[in-house]
Amino acid sequence: MATLEEKIQLLEQQISDERQKLSADRMDISFGEIMNLYKQSELIIRPEYQRLFRWTNTQKTLLIESILMGIPIPPIFVAEDENGVWELVDGLQRVSTIISFFGNLKPNLVQTYEVSDVVEDLVSNSNNWELEAGDIIKDLEGFNVETLPQKYKLNIKRAVCRVEILRGESNTSLKYELFKRLNSGGTKLTPQEIRNAVYRGINPDLNELITELSQNSDFKDLTSLSETKIRELYDQELILRFVAFYQNVNNINLSTQSFLDKFMDETASTGNLDSEKYKEIFNSTIALLTEIGDNNIFRNERNLFVPAMFEGVMIGTSENLDYYVKHTDELREKIRQLQTDDEFKRLSGSASNSRSRIKKRLQRAQEIFSYGN
């Protein structure tokens, strides 16, 4: 058994090792400088992974009021890439509030798929907004960038904000951990939003694959997720689950979220992703399940979406796709069997995302869908 002195030495070594993985810096700059960096594309805002413009006018007004009163603003965090460009990691609402008040939010923030039109509308409606009555300064109400006196606009631009910088050479897993720990605001980001934030900058292939597959109209019909779930990128997490678990069930050795984190990290770092293969198997599986004509196959008797059922049906069907394309009646029966299987239900209950339960649950689905059974 190690002595206390040996334990202290091990602790000091581990702390030293981990600190060396993090390359960080900090500086104080004005909001005016932040806006200039944004205009010159030296500060990047990626609403693909952060739910843009969540703040109400009341919340935005309170930020402006705080700045005008000289109240210190919490720091923002950025990740610096190999070209020295900053990507906003934490502080989106504060930064977008200032930029939008001065009418400078760009309409082309998102270029991919169907999201872009939504964001353009949000940008159009968010620029040049009017202040409401503040909690303390009631007479702010009705002022905007055109009517607010020049001296107060300059006060806002010259207000200083601390910027914490995570340098490009920092360890990827440490970036992910930092993002999770920073994610402590009023409306927290979901695990998938955090994954997109961290790993897109390393290799965007998996992010782009997931985003593209999430636009499959049959997938949308079969899952019928709420707008809230879609804004939180839960549809993308479901697709990541499929990609991570497909022909990989026996290698599951972590909880669901940790396994997804690891899969996305390894895929982004190695670039080892056969996007065309996953597109073909996912789209073909969804098309076959749509052909059955039952939009409730992922739902329980109370019409609630069941993630475990999605995983089980998708993995069981996709791994036997060639057979079930020719035997759709048998596929219907296998789905019904999975829905009523006591063992699968037990493994889908409490602690269903633990390492042992997710692995056993998917193995049970594989057993049921195996066409020799």
C-alpha positions in Angstrom: 0.0 0.0 0.0 1.4 3.4 -1.0 2.5 5.8 1.7 1.1 9.3 2.0 4.3 10.7 0.6 4.0 8.4 -2.4 0.4 9.3 -2.9 1.3 13.0 -2.8 4.0 12.4 -5.4 1.6 10.6 -7.7 -0.9 13.5 -7.3 1.6 16.1 -8.1 2.8 14.2 -11.2 -0.8 13.8 -12.5 -1.6 17.4 -11.9 1.6 18.4 -13.7 0.9 16.1 -16.6 -2.7 17.4 -17.1 -1.6 21.0 -16.8 0.8 20.5 -19.7 -2.0 19.3 -21.9 -3.7 22.7 -21.6 -2.3 25.7 -23.4 -4.2 28.8 -22.3 -3.9 32.6 -22.2 -6.1 35.5 -21.3 -6.5 39.1 -22.2 -8.9 42.1 -21.6 -10.3 43.6 -24.7 -13.3 45.9 -25.4 -16.6 44.9 -26.9 -15.7 47.2 -29.8 -12.6 45.1 -30.5 -14.7 41.9 -30.2 -17.1 43.3 -32.8 -14.2 44.1 -35.1 -12.8 40.6 -34.8 -16.2 39.2 -35.6 -16.6 41.5 -38.7 -13.2 40.4 -40.0 -14.0 36.7 -39.4 -11.3 36.4 -36.8 -13.9 35.5 -34.2 -16.3 32.7 -35.3 -19.7 32.0 -34.0 -21.1 28.6 -34.9 -24.8 28.3 -34.2 -24.8 24.8 -35.5 -23.9 23.7 -32.0 -25.2 26.5 -29.9 -28.8 27.5 -29.8 -28.5 31.0 -31.2 -30.4 33.9 -29.7 -32.0 32.2 -26.8 -32.0 35.3 -24.7 -35.2 37.4 -24.5 -35.2 41.1 -25.0 -35.4 41.5 -21.2 -32.2 39.4 -20.7 -30.4 41.4 -23.4 -31.5 44.7 -21.9 -30.2 43.7 -18.5 -26.7 43.1 -20.1 -26.7 46.5 -21.7 -27.9 48.0 -18.5 -25.1 46.3 -16.6 -22.5 47.6 -19.0 -23.8 51.2 -18.8 -23.7 51.0 -15.0 -20.1 49.7 -15.0 -20.9 46.3 -13.6 -18.2 43.7 -14.5 -19.2 41.2 -17.2 -18.3 37.5 -16.8 -15.4 36.4 -19.1 -16.0 34.7 -22.5 -14.0 31.7 -23.6 -12.6 31.1 -27.1 -10.7 28.2 -28.7 -7.9 29.3 -31.0 -7.3 27.2 -34.2 -4.0 26.6 -35.9 -4.5 29.9 -37.9 -5.0 32.0 -34.8 -8.7 32.4 -35.5 -10.9 32.3 -32.4 -14.0 30.2 -32.1 -16.5 31.2 -29.4 -16.9 28.5 -26.8 -18.7 30.2 -24.0 -20.4 33.6 -23.9 -22.5 33.3 -27.0 -25.5 35.2 -25.6 -23.4 38.1 -24.3 -21.4 38.5 -27.5 -24.4 38.1 -29.8 -26.4 40.6 -27.7 -23.8 43.3 -28.2 -23.2 42.5 -31.9 -26.9 42.4 -32.7 -27.6 45.7 -30.8 -25.3 47.4 -33.2 -26.9 45.6 -36.1 -23.8 43.6 -37.1 -24.9 40.0 -36.9 -24.2 38.3 -40.2 -27.1 36.6 -42.1 -24.9 33.8 -43.4 -23.9 32.2 -40.1 -25.1 28.8 -41.1 -24.5 27.5 -44.6 -25.7 23.9 -44.3 -29.0 22.2 -45.1 -32.3 23.5 -43.9 -31.0 25.3 -40.9 -29.7 28.4 -42.8 -33.1 29.9 -43.6 -34.1 29.7 -40.0 -31.0 31.4 -38.8 -31.3 34.1 -41.5 -34.8 34.9 -40.1 -33.4 34.9 -36.6 -30.6 37.3 -37.5 -32.9 39.6 -39.4 -35.3 39.8 -36.4 -32.5 40.1 -33.9 -30.4 43.0 -35.3 -31.1 46.6 -34.2 -33.4 45.5 -31.4 -35.0 48.0 -28.9 -34.1 48.1 -25.3 -36.8 47.5 -22.7 -37.1 49.2 -19.3 -34.1 48.0 -17.2 -34.5 46.7 -13.7 -32.8 49.9 -12.4 -32.6 52.3 -15.4 -36.3 52.3 -16.4 -35.8 55.0 -19.1 -33.8 52.7 -21.3 -37.1 51.5 -22.8 -37.6 52.2 -26.5 -34.0 53.2 -27.3 -32.0 51.4 -30.0 -28.7 51.9 -31.7 -30.1 54.8 -33.8 -31.6 56.7 -30.9 -29.3 55.9 -28.0 -27.0 58.9 -27.3 -23.5 58.6 -28.8 -21.7 58.7 -25.5 -23.6 55.6 -24.2 -22.9 53.7 -27.4 -19.2 54.4 -26.9 -19.5 53.3 -23.3 -20.8 50.0 -24.5 -18.1 49.6 -27.2 -15.3 50.6 -24.8 -16.5 48.3 -22.0 -13.8 45.7 -21.3 -14.4 42.0 -21.3 -12.0 39.3 -20.1 -11.3 36.7 -22.8 -10.0 33.3 -21.8 -8.1 31.7 -24.7 -7.7 28.0 -25.2 -4.7 27.6 -27.6 -4.9 25.3 -30.6 -2.2 22.9 -29.2 -4.4 21.9 -26.2 -5.4 18.3 -25.8 -8.8 17.6 -27.5 -10.3 15.6 -24.6 -9.3 18.5 -22.3 -11.1 20.9 -24.6 -14.2 18.8 -24.3 -14.0 18.7 -20.6 -13.5 22.5 -20.4 -16.6 23.0 -22.6 -18.7 20.7 -20.3 -17.5 22.6 -17.2 -18.2 26.0 -18.7 -21.7 24.8 -19.7 -23.3 26.2 -16.5 -25.5 29.0 -17.7 -29.2 29.3 -17.4 -29.9 27.2 -20.5 -27.3 24.5 -20.7 -26.1 23.0 -23.9 -26.9 19.3 -24.5 -24.2 16.6 -24.8 -24.6 16.6 -28.6 -24.2 20.4 -28.8 -21.0 20.1 -26.9 -19.7 17.3 -29.1 -20.4 19.4 -32.2 -18.6 22.4 -30.6 -15.4 20.5 -29.8 -15.0 18.0 -32.6 -16.1 20.0 -35.6 -12.9 22.1 -35.4 -10.8 18.9 -35.6 -12.5 17.1 -38.4 -16.0 18.1 -39.5 -16.8 14.9 -41.5 -18.8 13.1 -38.8 -20.7 16.3 -37.9 -21.6 16.9 -41.5 -22.7 13.3 -42.0 -24.9 13.4 -38.9 -26.4 16.8 -39.9 -27.1 15.5 -43.4 -28.8 12.3 -42.2 -30.9 14.3 -39.7 -32.6 15.9 -42.7 -34.0 12.6 -44.0 -37.8 13.2 -44.1 -38.7 9.6 -43.3 -36.5 9.7 -40.3 -38.2 12.9 -39.1 -41.6 11.2 -39.6 -40.7 8.0 -37.8 -39.2 9.9 -34.8 -41.6 12.9 -34.7 -39.5 14.7 -32.2 -40.6 18.0 -30.7 -39.2 21.3 -31.9 -37.4 21.6 -28.5 -35.7 18.3 -29.0 -34.6 19.2 -32.5 -33.2 22.6 -31.3 -31.2 20.7 -28.7 -29.9 18.4 -31.5 -31.4 15.3 -30.0 -32.1 14.0 -33.6 -28.4 14.3 -34.3 -27.6 12.4 -31.1 -29.9 9.6 -32.2 -28.1 9.3 -35.5 -24.7 9.3 -33.7 -26.0 6.5 -31.6 -26.8 4.5 -34.7 -23.5 5.2 -36.3 -21.5 4.4 -33.1 -23.4 1.2 -32.3 -23.8 -0.3 -35.9 -21.7 -3.5 -36.1 -20.0 -2.3 -32.9 -22.2 -3.6 -30.0 -19.7 -6.0 -28.6 -17.2 -3.2 -28.2 -19.4 -1.1 -25.9 -17.5 -0.7 -22.7 -18.8 2.7 -21.4 -22.0 4.4 -20.6 -24.0 5.7 -23.5 -22.8 9.3 -23.4 -19.2 8.3 -22.6 -19.2 5.8 -25.5 -20.6 8.5 -27.9 -17.9 10.9 -26.7 -15.2 8.4 -27.3 -16.5 7.4 -30.7 -16.7 11.0 -31.9 -13.3 11.8 -30.5 -11.6 8.8 -32.2 -13.4 9.4 -35.5 -12.6 13.1 -35.6 -9.0 12.5 -34.6 -8.3 9.6 -37.0 -10.5 10.7 -39.9 -11.5 7.0 -40.2 -15.1 7.4 -41.4 -16.7 5.8 -44.4 -19.5 8.3 -44.8 -21.0 6.7 -47.9 -21.3 3.4 -46.1 -23.2 4.9 -43.2 -25.4 7.0 -45.6 -26.4 3.9 -47.5 -27.1 1.7 -44.5 -29.0 4.4 -42.6 -31.1 5.7 -45.5 -31.9 2.1 -46.6 -32.9 1.1 -43.1 -35.1 4.1 -42.6 -36.7 3.5 -46.0 -37.5 -0.1 -45.2 -39.0 0.8 -41.8 -41.1 3.5 -43.5 -42.3 0.9 -46.0 -43.9 -1.0 -43.1 -46.4 1.8 -42.7 -46.2 2.2 -38.9 -44.9 5.6 -37.6 -45.1 4.3 -34.0 -42.5 1.7 -34.1 -40.2 3.7 -31.9 -43.0 4.6 -29.4 -44.5 2.9 -26.4 -48.2 2.3 -25.6 -48.4 5.9 -24.2 -47.2 7.2 -27.6 -43.9 8.4 -26.1 -40.7 8.1 -28.1 -38.4 5.4 -26.6 -34.7 5.9 -27.5 -34.0 2.2 -26.6 -36.6 1.1 -29.1 -35.0 3.3 -31.8 -31.6 1.8 -31.1 -32.8 -1.8 -31.0 -35.0 -1.6 -34.1 -32.4 0.3 -36.1 -29.5 -1.9 -35.2 -31.5 -5.1 -35.5 -32.9 -4.2 -38.9 -29.7 -2.6 -40.4 -27.5 -5.6 -39.5 -29.9 -7.9 -41.3 -31.0 -5.5 -44.0 -30.6 -7.7 -47.1 -32.8 -10.4 -45.5 -35.6 -8.1 -44.3 -35.9 -6.2 -47.6 -37.3 -9.4 -48.9 -39.3 -10.4 -45.8 -41.1 -7.3 -44.5 -43.9 -9.3 -42.8 -41.3 -11.0 -40.7 -39.7 -7.7 -39.9 -43.1 -6.4 -38.6 -43.2 -9.5 -36.4 -39.7 -8.9 -35.1 -40.5 -5.3 -34.2 -43.6 -6.4 -32.4 -41.6 -9.1 -30.6 -39.0 -6.5 -29.4 -41.7 -4.1 -28.2 -43.2 -6.8 -26.0 -40.0 -8.6 -24.9 -39.7 -8.6 -21.1 -35.9 -8.8 -21.1 -35.6 -5.9 -23.5 -38.1 -3.9 -21.4 -36.1 -4.7 -18.2 -32.9 -3.5 -19.8 -34.6 -0.3 -21.0 -35.8 0.8 -17.6 -33.9 2.7 -14.9 -30.2 3.1 -15.5 -30.8 2.1 -19.1 -27.8 4.0 -20.3 -25.3 2.3 -18.1 -22.5 0.3 -19.8 -23.9 -3.2 -19.0 -27.5 -2.4 -19.8 -26.9 -0.7 -23.2 -24.7 -3.6 -24.3 -27.0 -6.3 -23.1 -30.1 -4.5 -24.5 -28.6 -4.2 -28.0 -27.4 -7.8 -27.9 -30.9 -8.8 -27.0 -32.2 -6.8 -30.0 -29.6 -8.6 -32.2 -30.9 -12.0 -31.0 -34.5 -11.1 -31.7 -33.8 -9.8 -35.2 -31.5 -12.6 -36.2 -33.5 -14.2 -38.9 -32.5 -17.7 -37.9 -34.5 -17.3 -34.7 
